[in-house]
Amino acid sequence: MTDERLERQIAFVVEIDKLKSVHRQTILIDRTRKENSAEHSWHIAVLAILLSEYARKSDVDILRVIKMALIHDLVEIDAGDTYCYDEKGTLDQREREERAAGRIFGLLPADQEEELLGLWREFERGETPEAQFAAALDRVQPIINNYNTGGEMWKLNGIQSNQVRDRNRAVQKGAPLLWDYTSHLINDAVKRGMLQE
């Protein structure tokens, strides 16, 4: 017989497997299908490792950033993925995600619930250098995918360059050099007809 702590941890592990079934609007670079939220979170965590030198603050705690990257979308298990350019869908997004965070992280033992819920809220507030860098990476990854698929989802959804710039200004706050790179991709996407002006 296992103890209650382990049972709660395993219940959480089983629950978060559902993130693999939450599909996003970003398609894979090979264009075979849309990515799921678990793949997105993994990709952000790898970006945190590889691109850590571009964080605005040189003393950013990368392990903390990786943790945020891996848990920030777990709320989508209940709340679903809200397309970032869906103005109607974003109206109640905060409320849906708060409810989901309480339920999902509430499966854990109290100390781990407090830690992960705290990390999730830190990411959402975007006030710390770690949260700002994690948010920057969260925004850069879909732009890289969109650019490398010829803007397929941008075209499909009639997205304009000003929408992409406005949505992704958080990159500048967390990683200014990545904002420069992102801006270059957006400008080039316009020139190549992947993104409307």
C-alpha positions as CSV (number, residue, x, y, z in Angstrom):
1,M,0.0,0.0,0.0
2,T,1.3,3.5,-0.9
3,D,1.0,6.5,1.2
4,E,-1.4,9.4,0.6
5,R,1.3,11.8,-0.7
6,L,2.4,9.4,-3.4
7,E,-1.2,8.7,-4.4
8,R,-1.8,12.4,-4.8
9,Q,1.3,12.8,-6.9
10,I,0.4,9.9,-9.1
11,A,-3.1,11.3,-9.5
12,F,-1.6,14.5,-10.7
13,V,0.7,12.6,-13.1
14,V,-2.3,10.8,-14.6
15,E,-4.3,14.0,-14.9
16,I,-1.6,16.0,-16.7
17,D,-1.3,13.3,-19.4
18,K,-4.5,14.9,-20.7
19,L,-2.5,17.9,-21.9
20,K,-1.3,15.7,-24.7
21,S,-4.9,15.8,-26.1
22,V,-5.2,19.6,-26.0
23,H,-4.5,20.9,-29.5
24,R,-3.3,24.4,-30.3
25,Q,-3.7,26.5,-33.4
26,T,0.0,26.3,-34.1
27,I,0.9,23.6,-36.6
28,L,4.1,21.5,-36.6
29,I,6.9,22.8,-38.9
30,D,6.4,19.6,-41.0
31,R,2.8,20.7,-41.4
32,T,1.4,17.2,-40.6
33,R,-0.9,18.4,-37.8
34,K,-1.4,20.9,-35.0
35,E,0.8,20.7,-32.0
36,N,-0.6,19.7,-28.7
37,S,0.0,21.8,-25.5
38,A,2.3,19.2,-24.0
39,E,4.6,19.5,-27.0
40,H,4.4,23.2,-26.8
41,S,5.4,23.2,-23.2
42,W,8.3,20.8,-23.9
43,H,9.5,23.1,-26.7
44,I,9.4,26.2,-24.5
45,A,11.5,24.3,-21.8
46,V,14.1,23.4,-24.4
47,L,14.2,27.0,-25.6
48,A,14.8,28.1,-22.1
49,I,17.9,25.9,-21.9
50,L,19.2,26.9,-25.4
51,L,18.4,30.6,-25.3
52,S,19.1,31.4,-21.7
53,E,21.9,33.8,-22.7
54,Y,19.3,36.1,-24.3
55,A,17.3,36.8,-21.1
56,R,17.1,40.4,-20.2
57,K,18.6,39.7,-16.8
58,S,21.8,37.7,-16.8
59,D,21.0,36.1,-13.4
60,V,17.7,34.6,-14.4
61,D,17.0,31.3,-12.6
62,I,16.7,29.1,-15.6
63,L,15.4,26.1,-13.6
64,R,12.6,28.3,-12.5
65,V,11.9,29.3,-16.1
66,I,11.9,25.7,-17.2
67,K,9.4,24.8,-14.4
68,M,7.1,27.6,-15.6
69,A,7.4,26.5,-19.2
70,L,6.4,23.0,-18.2
71,I,3.4,23.8,-16.0
72,H,2.0,27.1,-17.4
73,D,-0.4,25.4,-19.9
74,L,-1.6,22.6,-17.6
75,V,-4.7,24.7,-17.0
76,E,-5.7,24.1,-20.6
77,I,-6.7,20.6,-19.5
78,D,-9.9,22.2,-18.2
79,A,-9.9,25.6,-19.8
80,G,-8.9,24.5,-23.3
81,D,-6.5,26.4,-25.5
82,T,-7.6,29.9,-26.3
83,Y,-6.3,31.1,-29.7
84,C,-4.3,34.2,-28.8
85,Y,-6.0,36.3,-31.6
86,D,-9.5,35.2,-30.6
87,E,-10.9,38.4,-29.0
88,K,-14.1,36.7,-27.8
89,G,-12.4,33.6,-26.4
90,T,-10.0,35.7,-24.3
91,L,-12.8,37.5,-22.5
92,D,-13.3,34.8,-19.9
93,Q,-10.0,33.1,-20.3
94,R,-8.6,34.3,-17.0
95,E,-11.6,33.1,-15.0
96,R,-11.6,29.7,-16.7
97,E,-7.8,29.2,-16.2
98,E,-8.0,30.3,-12.5
99,R,-10.7,27.7,-11.8
100,A,-8.6,25.1,-13.7
101,A,-5.4,25.9,-11.8
102,G,-7.2,25.5,-8.5
103,R,-8.5,22.1,-9.4
104,I,-5.5,20.7,-11.2
105,F,-2.8,21.8,-8.8
106,G,-5.1,21.0,-5.9
107,L,-4.6,17.3,-6.8
108,L,-1.1,17.6,-5.4
109,P,0.1,17.4,-1.8
110,A,-0.2,20.9,-0.2
111,D,3.5,21.8,-0.5
112,Q,3.7,20.9,-4.2
113,E,0.3,22.5,-4.8
114,E,1.6,25.8,-3.3
115,E,4.9,25.6,-5.3
116,L,3.3,24.9,-8.7
117,L,0.3,27.2,-8.3
118,G,2.7,29.9,-7.2
119,L,4.9,29.3,-10.3
120,W,1.8,29.4,-12.5
121,R,0.6,32.7,-10.9
122,E,4.1,34.1,-11.2
123,F,4.1,33.3,-14.9
124,E,0.6,34.9,-15.3
125,R,1.5,38.1,-13.5
126,G,4.7,38.5,-15.6
127,E,6.5,40.6,-13.0
128,T,9.7,38.7,-12.3
129,P,12.6,38.3,-14.7
130,E,11.9,34.6,-14.8
131,A,8.3,35.0,-15.7
132,Q,9.1,37.6,-18.3
133,F,11.7,35.4,-20.0
134,A,9.3,32.4,-19.9
135,A,6.6,34.5,-21.4
136,A,9.0,35.7,-24.1
137,L,9.8,32.2,-25.1
138,D,6.1,31.3,-25.0
139,R,5.6,33.9,-27.6
140,V,8.7,33.3,-29.7
141,Q,8.0,29.6,-30.3
142,P,4.7,30.0,-32.3
143,I,6.2,32.8,-34.4
144,I,9.1,30.5,-35.3
145,N,6.6,27.7,-36.2
146,N,4.3,30.1,-38.2
147,Y,7.3,31.6,-40.1
148,N,8.7,28.1,-40.9
149,T,5.3,26.9,-42.2
150,G,5.0,29.8,-44.6
151,G,2.5,31.6,-42.4
152,E,-0.1,28.9,-42.9
153,M,-2.1,29.5,-39.7
154,W,-1.7,33.3,-40.0
155,K,-3.1,33.1,-43.5
156,L,-5.9,30.7,-42.6
157,N,-7.0,33.1,-39.8
158,G,-6.5,36.3,-41.6
159,I,-4.0,37.6,-39.1
160,Q,-2.3,40.9,-39.7
161,S,1.3,41.9,-38.8
162,N,0.1,44.6,-36.3
163,Q,-1.8,41.8,-34.4
164,V,1.4,39.7,-34.2
165,R,3.5,42.6,-33.1
166,D,1.0,43.7,-30.4
167,R,0.5,40.2,-29.1
168,N,4.2,39.5,-28.9
169,R,5.6,42.7,-27.3
170,A,6.2,40.7,-24.2
171,V,9.2,39.3,-25.9
172,Q,10.9,42.7,-25.7
173,K,10.4,42.8,-21.9
174,G,11.9,39.4,-21.3
175,A,14.5,39.1,-24.0
176,P,15.2,42.2,-26.1
177,L,17.5,40.5,-28.6
178,L,14.9,37.8,-29.2
179,W,12.4,40.7,-29.9
180,D,14.8,42.0,-32.5
181,Y,14.9,38.6,-34.1
182,T,11.1,38.2,-33.8
183,S,10.6,41.6,-35.4
184,H,12.8,40.5,-38.3
185,L,10.8,37.4,-38.8
186,I,7.5,39.4,-38.8
187,N,8.9,41.9,-41.3
188,D,10.2,39.2,-43.5
189,A,6.9,37.3,-43.3
190,V,5.1,40.4,-44.5
191,K,7.5,40.8,-47.4
192,R,7.1,37.2,-48.4
193,G,3.3,37.3,-48.2
194,M,3.0,35.0,-45.2
195,L,1.4,37.7,-43.1
196,Q,-0.9,40.6,-44.1
197,E,0.4,44.2,-43.4
